[in-house]
Amino acid sequence: MLHLAAALLGGVLLVPDAPGVDPAPLVIPPDAPELARNPALRGRLAASPHAYFRGIGPRFTSLLCERFGERAAALPTVTLHGDAHLEQYAVTDHGRGLTDFDDSTTGSALVDLARFATSIQLAARERGFSGDAFAIAAFLRGYDRGLEEPRAVAAEPAIARELRRGFQRDRLASLARAEALMTELPPDDRPTVPTLERIAALLANEARRPAYFFRVKKIGTLGIGIGSAADERYLFRIEGGSSKENDDVILELKEVRVLPTLSCLQEGLGPTRIIVAQATLAYEPFSYVGALSLEGRHYWFHAWPDNYAELRISALPSPQALQEVAYDVGVQLGRGHVRQKRKEDERRLQRELRAGLPVCDLGNLSAALADATEEAWRRFRRASGLGSP
């Protein structure tokens, strides 16, 4: 069995190439449409290199595919998360792991591996942790285990247990917290009663539940996040199993993004790509998942858990905590990347991924991509009139 992690820990570089990366493709112009749609996004992007990294997902993937196409071609096509980074790691009542599958599709495994490894590099720099190669090595060890054991589950990281200890077991309080995130729709944009009834019927059909379950009690827009801050997103409070308040459900409805056409990605099939990916990659798939079309636009939806906490880099207490999360995500991606209906297909992907990983030289590649991201962030700040950090 090939252990790239051991090679990194021993200081052995399998491919002696530390490529320089032009940061220009990663720079968001001050007049970018996403900034015009959501002015608050500018401040979020400017906060830190990793915050900026969260907002340049499509740019990052485009750069990776175009600049490092040969490395991408060395790895097989798999089901991708598409936007794997540390702050996509979340803990809920039901489980933990990477969430938010809006950019999921199929394509070269390098997309997930390089993006998460770059996130590790940026997080280690932000926290002042030395030895970021050890966290990348942990990520690769987990990935190798996931390849070897497609049903494996890593030990729960200590920081995940800590996040779970802060959960409240009050259903009504959970519903109130979710409602507080809703922004009321302007009068002209509020859907009519017949439209809400139609939406409920569509949701019920997709989720295979009775229509009354999806009766809409409250609706509002949702504008949290960084990478998804400019997306069209709605929260619905729906009836649930009965008329009792404490079994209502919070449902998030999100417009399906149009992904860039790139050589290392395959064309996604609308919302199908998201539904397939969350079922394939998530330790614990979402509840009440489905897709629908409204007035020619595609959306997907899922229920919110009562408790949900995303990892924040600022809360990482030590290099060991970073390594534990990196290992956990490695297992999740490794087992998801090889998951197939037929065992022979899983074994084929295992062989192809292990053969292609040395060519990618993930340690050097992610360091170079982190350098480019930091420089793009500095340029963005200057162009936005925010000065040098």
Disulfide bonds with the S-S distance in Angstrom:
Cys65-Cys264 1.63
